[in-house]
């Protein structure tokens, strides 16, 4: 932030050149004593940008509009302050020159505003007629503001890119880069749908995050607390996700996770969100000193993958675990690894991308299908149907079929919905382009861990193991990686092209040890 653009005489004042010069008391308004060369009067004329007194008399005689303006009246008032004695028979200081001298000392000595106010209160009790002094630092600033010694705050980009000044003071730069949620298609789509809400800049847009954690730290204690936190996005990107600006609206404290029954507790939050959207609340604006009607909207939620399931109602387990692919999720059960793997990632590439035909690099098939269409709120409500209700906890428990596999409750319905989210009670929720987001931190952490353990070939940590190689053999792909059976029940796993040898591991670890990053 730049506290700048002071007039040229400001440096003269705060460098203390001849600030304590006596103020003549025989000088009338509009007349200066050329013998004394009083700097206080020269400062006033220069600060207000007024012509010399001789020009003023000539203008009055030539028929120019008479009568002082507001600016001239402030000027005359300051001249009175310059003539007023600090106390009776004080010949060295006027009230104005003494205040300027005090401010000079405050600036050089680094006094706080509070200490300056305390000093003024003491001096008012000390002087015979202390009413000539301002009551506080705020009153002193007001006096100097009339003198023209005010400053304007001009904000700058933290990376020194530009000043928020003139044409860049308001609005956003539309260059296709994502710097803030306001640059997202979700934000812009909401602006188009609700222009009345957008027209009021004081209306607030919110994001909601919820997740479970164990407050006792000991992993053997079975406990799960769920805070529900709301973040306002009407702030710069370096502030909107900081702790001082987050509001914990709800804390669900219990021995276990609330599961799909979290909507019972979210009733308190949703009712307030409905009130903020439909009626708004009276709010005080400290800048304009006025009350206004503030409305608010919830744009989306932010969660990790398990919490995504609880808030959205779409199960992130089973054959249809992908919320984006929805009913078009491709999955395959691996009998050796005893888990489901999800295929069809090449569908999200461009139609002519070379990876669509690179069967040997993936699952051995060519991919010609387009990516699944984005699921709108209306599509979700259509899949749920009007009679969809939240099941009880006993019905939510997983069931197993005769083969021992988990059977999904809604397997016959063709989708993975477990409930209708309470957020659909918000009238605008189904029109949001994105209703639920995945937390980047968890994704980065999980992906980084798996990639590191795999390329370092750490036993028991990575995903490249005997069961994985046997599944590749069953699928008939990656023949170079198929396990080779040796004597007895032992197998040899051929090294993969991405695995490091001992020399490469040493170089990699040395690089990580000596690397210097911006955050230390």
C-alpha positions in Angstrom: 0.0 0.0 0.0 1.3 3.4 -0.9 0.6 6.4 1.4 1.6 9.0 -1.1 0.9 11.9 -3.3 1.5 14.7 -0.7 1.8 18.3 -1.8 5.3 19.6 -2.3 5.2 21.6 0.9 4.6 18.6 3.0 8.3 17.6 3.0 9.0 21.2 4.1 6.7 20.9 7.1 7.9 17.5 8.3 11.5 18.3 7.9 11.0 21.1 10.4 12.4 24.1 8.6 11.7 27.2 10.6 8.5 25.8 12.1 8.7 27.8 15.3 9.0 31.2 13.8 6.9 33.8 15.6 3.5 34.7 14.1 2.9 38.4 13.8 -0.4 39.6 15.3 -0.7 42.8 13.4 -1.3 41.2 10.0 -4.9 41.4 8.6 -6.6 38.8 6.5 -5.4 39.0 2.9 -2.3 41.0 3.9 1.2 39.7 4.7 4.1 41.3 6.4 6.9 41.3 3.9 9.5 42.2 6.5 8.9 39.1 8.6 8.3 36.8 5.6 5.8 34.7 7.6 6.1 31.1 6.3 2.7 30.1 7.9 0.8 32.5 5.6 2.8 31.5 2.6 2.1 27.9 3.3 -1.7 28.6 3.5 -1.8 30.4 0.2 0.3 27.7 -1.5 -1.6 24.9 0.1 -5.0 26.2 -1.1 -3.7 27.2 -4.5 -4.8 30.8 -4.0 -3.5 33.8 -5.8 -1.6 36.5 -3.9 -3.7 39.2 -2.1 -3.0 41.8 -4.8 -4.7 39.6 -7.4 -7.7 39.1 -5.2 -8.2 42.9 -4.8 -7.9 43.4 -8.6 -10.4 40.6 -9.3 -12.9 42.2 -6.9 -12.6 45.6 -8.6 -13.1 44.1 -12.1 -16.6 42.7 -11.3 -15.7 39.0 -10.8 -18.2 37.0 -8.7 -18.1 38.1 -5.1 -18.4 36.1 -1.9 -16.1 33.3 -0.5 -16.5 29.7 -1.6 -16.3 26.8 0.8 -12.6 26.5 0.1 -12.0 30.2 0.8 -13.9 29.9 4.1 -11.6 27.1 5.2 -8.7 29.3 4.3 -10.0 32.2 6.4 -10.6 29.9 9.4 -7.0 28.6 9.2 -5.8 32.2 9.1 -7.6 32.8 12.3 -5.9 29.7 13.8 -2.6 31.1 12.7 -3.4 34.4 14.5 -4.8 32.8 17.7 -2.4 32.8 20.6 -1.6 29.5 22.1 -2.2 31.0 25.5 -2.5 34.7 26.6 0.6 36.7 25.9 2.4 33.9 24.1 4.6 35.5 21.5 6.4 32.5 20.2 3.7 30.1 19.0 0.2 30.3 17.6 -2.1 27.4 17.9 -1.5 26.3 14.3 2.3 26.6 14.5 2.4 24.7 17.8 0.3 21.8 16.4 2.5 21.6 13.3 5.6 21.4 15.6 4.0 18.7 17.7 3.2 16.6 14.6 6.8 17.1 13.4 8.1 15.6 16.7 5.5 12.8 16.5 6.6 11.9 13.0 10.3 11.8 13.9 9.9 10.0 17.2 7.3 7.5 16.1 4.6 8.3 18.6 1.4 6.4 18.4 -1.9 8.1 17.8 -3.0 7.2 21.3 0.1 8.7 22.9 -0.4 11.9 20.9 -4.0 12.2 22.1 -2.9 11.7 25.7 -0.3 14.5 25.4 -2.9 16.9 24.0 -5.2 16.1 27.0 -2.3 16.8 29.4 -1.4 20.1 27.6 -5.1 21.3 27.7 -5.1 20.9 31.5 -1.7 22.6 31.7 -2.3 25.8 29.6 -4.4 28.6 31.1 -6.8 28.4 28.2 -6.3 24.9 26.8 -9.5 25.1 24.7 -7.4 26.4 21.8 -5.8 23.0 21.4 -7.5 20.1 19.5 -9.0 17.4 21.7 -7.4 14.4 20.0 -5.2 13.3 17.1 -8.4 12.9 15.0 -9.2 16.5 15.5 -5.7 17.5 14.6 -5.8 15.4 11.4 -9.1 17.2 10.5 -7.4 20.6 11.0 -4.4 19.6 8.8 -6.8 18.2 6.2 -8.3 21.6 5.8 -4.8 22.9 5.4 -4.2 20.5 2.5 -1.8 18.2 4.4 -3.9 15.1 3.8 -2.9 12.0 2.0 -4.7 9.4 -0.2 -4.2 5.7 0.0 -3.4 4.0 -3.3 -3.3 0.3 -3.3 -0.8 -1.7 -5.4 -0.5 -5.3 -6.5 1.5 -7.4 -3.9 3.8 -8.4 -6.8 4.4 -4.8 -7.9 2.4 -5.4 -11.1 0.4 -2.2 -11.2 -1.4 0.4 -9.1 -5.1 0.3 -8.5 -5.4 3.8 -9.8 -7.6 5.6 -12.5 -8.8 3.0 -15.0 -7.5 0.1 -12.8 -9.2 1.2 -9.6 -12.5 -0.8 -10.0 -13.6 -3.8 -11.9 -11.6 -6.9 -12.9 -9.2 -7.7 -15.7 -10.6 -10.2 -18.1 -7.5 -11.9 -19.6 -8.6 -15.6 -19.1 -6.5 -16.1 -16.0 -8.0 -17.4 -12.8 -6.9 -15.2 -9.9 -10.0 -15.1 -7.8 -13.4 -16.9 -7.7 -14.8 -13.9 -9.5 -12.9 -15.0 -12.6 -14.6 -18.4 -12.6 -17.5 -19.3 -15.0 -19.7 -20.1 -11.9 -19.4 -16.5 -10.7 -20.1 -15.0 -14.2 -23.0 -17.4 -14.8 -24.6 -16.3 -11.5 -24.2 -12.6 -12.5 -26.1 -13.3 -15.7 -28.9 -15.2 -13.9 -29.4 -12.7 -11.1 -28.5 -9.2 -12.3 -30.4 -7.5 -9.5 -28.2 -9.3 -6.9 -25.1 -8.4 -8.8 -25.9 -4.7 -9.2 -25.4 -4.2 -5.4 -21.6 -4.5 -4.7 -22.3 -4.9 -0.9 -24.0 -8.2 -1.4 -21.8 -11.1 -0.3 -20.9 -14.4 -1.9 -20.0 -17.3 0.3 -18.3 -20.7 0.2 -18.9 -23.5 2.7 -16.4 -26.1 3.9 -16.9 -29.0 6.3 -14.8 -31.9 7.3 -14.3 -34.3 10.3 -11.3 -34.4 12.5 -10.2 -36.0 15.8 -9.6 -33.2 18.4 -7.8 -35.5 20.8 -4.9 -36.2 18.3 -4.6 -39.8 19.6 -5.6 -42.0 16.6 -6.9 -44.7 18.8 -9.6 -42.5 20.2 -12.8 -42.9 18.3 -14.2 -39.4 17.9 -15.2 -37.1 15.0 -16.0 -33.4 15.3 -17.3 -31.6 12.2 -16.9 -27.8 12.0 -18.9 -26.0 9.2 -17.0 -22.9 8.1 -18.2 -20.2 5.7 -15.8 -17.9 3.8 -16.8 -14.6 2.2 -15.4 -14.1 -1.3 -15.9 -10.3 -1.5 -12.3 -9.8 -0.5 -8.9 -9.8 -2.3 -7.6 -13.3 -3.1 -4.9 -13.0 -0.4 -7.5 -12.3 2.3 -10.6 -14.3 1.5 -9.1 -17.7 2.6 -7.3 -16.4 5.7 -8.3 -17.4 9.2 -9.5 -14.0 10.4 -12.1 -13.8 7.7 -13.5 -17.3 8.2 -16.7 -17.9 10.2 -17.4 -21.2 12.0 -21.2 -21.2 11.9 -21.6 -24.7 13.2 -19.8 -27.4 15.2 -21.1 -30.9 15.1 -19.5 -32.7 18.1 -20.0 -36.4 18.5 -18.4 -39.7 18.9 -18.8 -40.5 15.2 -19.4 -38.9 11.9 -22.9 -37.7 11.2 -22.9 -39.3 7.8 -25.8 -38.5 5.5 -27.7 -37.2 8.6 -25.5 -34.1 8.5 -28.5 -32.3 6.8 -30.3 -32.5 10.2 -27.6 -30.2 11.6 -27.2 -28.1 8.5 -30.8 -27.0 8.9 -29.6 -24.1 11.1 -27.2 -22.9 8.4 -29.6 -23.3 5.5 -32.4 -21.4 7.2 -30.0 -18.5 7.7 -28.9 -18.7 4.0 -32.5 -18.6 2.9 -33.1 -15.5 5.0 -30.0 -13.8 3.6 -31.1 -14.5 0.0 -34.8 -13.8 0.2 -35.1 -10.9 2.8 -31.5 -9.9 3.6 -30.4 -8.3 6.8 -29.8 -4.6 7.8 -26.1 -4.0 8.0 -24.0 -1.0 9.0 -21.5 0.4 6.5 -18.7 2.0 8.5 -17.3 3.8 5.5 -20.4 5.7 4.5 -21.9 5.7 8.1 -25.2 4.3 6.8 -27.3 1.3 7.1 -28.0 -0.9 4.0 -29.8 -4.1 3.1 -27.3 -6.9 2.6 -28.1 -10.1 0.8 -25.8 -13.2 0.5 -25.6 -16.3 -1.7 -23.8 -19.6 -1.3 -21.8 -20.4 -4.4 -20.5 -23.9 -3.5 -19.0 -26.2 -0.9 -15.3 -27.3 -0.6 -14.5 -30.7 0.7 -12.3 -33.7 0.4 -13.7 -36.8 -1.4 -15.4 -38.5 1.6 -17.0 -35.2 2.8 -18.1 -34.6 -0.8 -20.2 -37.7 -0.5 -21.8 -36.6 2.7 -22.8 -33.1 1.6 -23.8 -33.8 -2.0 -25.5 -37.2 -1.5 -23.6 -38.9 -4.3 -21.8 -42.0 -3.0 -18.1 -41.9 -3.8 -17.8 -45.6 -3.4 -18.7 -48.5 -5.6 -18.9 -48.9 -9.4 -20.3 -45.4 -10.0 -18.0 -43.4 -7.6 -17.1 -40.5 -10.0 -19.5 -37.6 -9.4 -18.6 -36.0 -12.8 -19.1 -39.1 -14.9 -22.2 -39.9 -12.8 -24.0 -42.9 -14.4 -21.4 -43.1 -17.2 -18.6 -44.0 -14.8 -16.4 -46.8 -16.2 -15.1 -49.1 -13.5 -13.5 -52.6 -13.3 -13.0 -54.8 -10.4 -9.5 -56.1 -9.9 -9.6 -59.5 -8.3 -6.0 -59.6 -7.2 -5.9 -56.1 -5.8 -9.4 -56.5 -4.5 -10.5 -53.0 -5.4 -12.3 -51.1 -8.2 -10.3 -49.1 -10.7 -11.8 -46.4 -12.8 -11.2 -46.3 -16.5 -12.1 -44.1 -19.5 -10.0 -41.1 -18.7 -9.1 -40.5 -22.3 -12.7 -39.5 -23.0 -11.9 -36.1 -21.5 -9.2 -35.4 -24.1 -9.8 -33.5 -27.4 -11.3 -35.6 -30.2 -8.0 -35.8 -32.2 -5.6 -36.3 -29.3 -3.0 -39.0 -29.9 -3.6 -40.7 -26.5 -7.1 -41.8 -27.7 -5.4 -44.3 -30.0 -2.5 -45.2 -27.8 -4.0 -48.5 -26.6 -0.6 -49.9 -25.4 -0.1 -47.0 -23.0 -3.4 -47.6 -21.2 -5.9 -50.4 -21.0 -5.4 -51.9 -24.5 -8.5 -50.2 -26.1 -9.0 -47.3 -28.4 -11.2 -44.5 -27.1 -13.7 -42.8 -29.4 -16.5 -41.8 -27.0 -17.0 -38.1 -26.0 -16.7 -37.0 -22.4 -19.9 -37.1 -20.3 -22.0 -33.9 -20.3 -21.9 -31.6 -17.3 -24.6 -32.6 -14.8 -26.9 -29.6 -14.0 -29.0 -29.2 -10.9 -32.1 -30.0 -12.9 -30.5 -33.3 -14.0 -29.8 -34.1 -10.4 -33.4 -33.4 -9.3 -34.6 -35.5 -12.2 -32.5 -38.5 -11.1 -33.5 -38.1 -7.5 -37.2 -37.9 -8.3 -39.9 -36.1 -6.2 -40.2 -38.9 -3.6 -36.5 -39.4 -2.8 -36.0 -39.4 1.0 -33.0 -39.8 3.3 -32.7 -43.4 4.5 -32.2 -44.2 8.1 -28.7 -45.1 9.5 -29.6 -48.8 9.6 -30.6 -48.7 5.9 -27.4 -46.7 5.1 -25.2 -49.5 6.3 -23.6 -51.5 3.4 -25.2 -54.8 2.4 -23.3 -57.7 0.9 -24.6 -60.0 -1.8 -23.9 -63.7 -2.0 -20.5 -63.2 -3.6 -19.3 -61.1 -0.7 -19.2 -57.8 -2.6 -20.8 -54.7 -1.3 -24.2 -54.1 -2.8 -25.3 -50.5 -3.4 -28.7 -49.6 -2.1 -29.7 -47.8 -5.2 -28.1 -50.3 -7.6 -31.5 -51.0 -9.2 -32.1 -47.3 -9.7 -29.0 -46.9 -11.9 -27.4 -44.2 -9.9 -25.4 -43.7 -6.8 -27.6 -41.1 -5.0 -28.0 -41.7 -1.3 -30.0 -38.6 -0.4 -31.3 -35.3 -1.7 -29.0 -32.6 -0.4 -30.6 -30.0 1.9 -28.9 -27.3 -0.2 -31.5 -27.8 -2.9 -33.9 -25.9 -0.6 -32.0 -22.8 -1.7 -33.9 -21.5 -4.8 -30.7 -20.7 -6.7 -28.8 -23.9 -5.9 -29.9 -26.0 -8.9 -28.8 -23.2 -11.2 -25.2 -23.1 -9.9 -22.8 -24.5 -12.5 -20.6 -26.1 -9.8 -22.2 -27.0 -6.5 -19.4 -29.0 -4.8 -15.6 -28.6 -5.1 -12.8 -30.9 -4.2 -10.1 -29.6 -1.9 -6.9 -29.2 -3.8 -4.7 -29.8 -0.7 -6.0 -33.4 -0.3 -5.6 -34.2 -4.0 -2.1 -32.8 -4.2 -1.1 -34.7 -1.0 -2.5 -38.0 -2.1 -1.2 -37.8 -5.7 2.3 -36.7 -4.5 2.6 -39.5 -2.0 1.6 -42.2 -4.5 3.9 -40.9 -7.2 6.9 -40.5 -4.9 6.6 -43.9 -3.4 6.2 -45.5 -6.8 9.1 -43.9 -8.5 11.3 -44.5 -5.4 10.1 -48.1 -5.4 9.5 -48.2 -1.6 8.1 -51.6 -0.5 4.7 -51.4 1.1 4.2 -47.8 0.2 3.7 -47.6 -3.6 1.0 -49.0 -5.8 3.4 -51.1 -7.9 3.3 -54.5 -6.2 2.7 -58.2 -7.0 -1.1 -57.9 -7.0 -1.0 -55.0 -9.4 1.3 -56.9 -11.8 -1.0 -59.9 -11.7 -3.9 -57.7 -12.6 -2.0 -56.4 -15.6 -1.4 -60.0 -16.6 -5.1 -60.9 -16.3 -6.0 -57.9 -18.4 -3.4 -58.9 -21.1 -1.6 -55.5 -21.2 1.9 -54.3 -20.3 3.6 -57.7 -21.0 7.0 -56.3 -20.0 5.7 -55.8 -16.5 4.1 -59.2 -16.0 5.5 -61.0 -12.9 7.9 -63.9 -13.5 7.5 -66.9 -11.2 10.6 -68.3 -9.7 11.3 -71.4 -7.5 8.5 -72.0 -5.0 6.1 -69.2 -4.5 8.5 -66.4 -5.2 8.1 -64.0 -8.1 10.4 -61.6 -9.9 9.0 -58.2 -10.8 10.8 -56.6 -13.8 11.7 -53.0 -13.0 9.4 -50.4 -14.6 10.7 -47.6 -16.7 9.7 -45.0 -14.1 11.4 -46.7 -11.2 14.7 -45.2 -10.0 17.9 -47.1 -9.3 20.0 -46.4 -6.2 22.2 -43.8 -7.9 19.1 -41.9 -9.1 17.5 -42.1 -5.7 20.6 -40.6 -4.1 20.6 -37.7 -6.6 16.9 -37.1 -6.1 17.1 -37.0 -2.3 20.2 -34.7 -2.5 18.2 -32.3 -4.7 15.3 -32.2 -2.2 17.6 -31.6 0.7 19.4 -28.6 -0.9 16.5 -27.0 -2.8 15.5 -23.5 -1.8 11.8 -22.6 -2.1 10.0 -19.2 -1.7 8.3 -20.1 1.6 11.5 -21.3 3.2 
